[in-house]
Amino acid sequence: MKRLVALALIATASGANAATLYVRAGAVVDVEKGVARPNQCITVEDDRIKAVGRCGKPPAGAVEVNWRRYTVLPGLIDLHTHLADVGQGADVAEPIKTDPVKTAFIGAKNARDTLMAGFTTVRDVGTYRAFSDVALRDAINAGLIPGPRMAVAGAYLTIPGGGGEINGLPYAVPDEMRFGVVKTEAEAREKAAAIIDSKADFLKLIATGAVLALNTEPGQPELTEGQMRAAVKEAAERGSYATAHAHGAEGIKAAIRAGVRSIEHASLIDDEALALAKAKGVWLVMDVFNGDYIEEVGTKEGWPTDYLRKNRETTDIQREGFHKAVKMGAKLAFGSDSGVYPHGMNGRQFDYMVKYGMTPRRRSARPRWMPRR
């Protein structure tokens, strides 16, 4: 069986910075038609794919790359990552203990690891240090570091002590890590405007409690429907949109009614929320892989018992909801929540999506919020 290789690797295939590459692939996956086309060649000029088609005579002066053993697929998209931050671990205070300079280098490594895993586009859905993701995106776009194209959230919009906060510490959290904390609808409008005006691409609303945050419960609503609606309106007026972190069914339904474009996690989604998401055309981004990682690694490394308890309470039911969503034809998008586990492992979720109802080849629409180069 031919191995799969993503087009993200083509630029380094020859080991040299050749102006033109002619890659002979065993097959190329046509994701729009859902087929693998044999005997295909890919022409790359100045690090950009110029043509894909049946193999023939290579362009004059091109360096030929023999990938006949491989099946090549387009660069992948992950709609739920956390590149610009430290990874998940046992120490709740790690994001604070890691200074901004070191955090920036960690983000650069995460971006490269993600790109080399075949993911050429990501939607980065939150960081504790406000706008560190904006800086990472801009550094990649300027060619300073390698990484995927990024759409970024800038900061979490959350209630005090909510799922977007660092809780349970005996000392104060820095102001830059509380940029998006709001108490009223007026504050939600103000902070939403400030986040978009600070060059974030979209908003991340924390509609319910979180699994990997202390003193919050996944099924508990946090931001109100009115607060979320106010934020969505501000984003829309600036040509943007909002997504919502929402585990619990009531929070999911409130976020959908408020006008968000996608729901992250959807762990405790019920039939009514599934029907509402389908009727409104709202995308579900369900991270059905990382429950197993949290159970295995989190237990071994001594992550907070509160994290592990909530993970066990949500993992299986989330997968049941995912299976229902597939059967009913709801919009589902790939989102891994990388950062919970090491970046570069994103692709492991594909196996789980198939295990819980999808076919290995499923045609899907391109989510309209993703950037293009």
Summary of the structure (lengths in Angstrom):
residues: 373
radius of gyration: 20.9
end to end distance: 33.0
largest distance: 67.6
contacts: 1314
relative contact order: 0.12
helix: 35%
strand: 24%
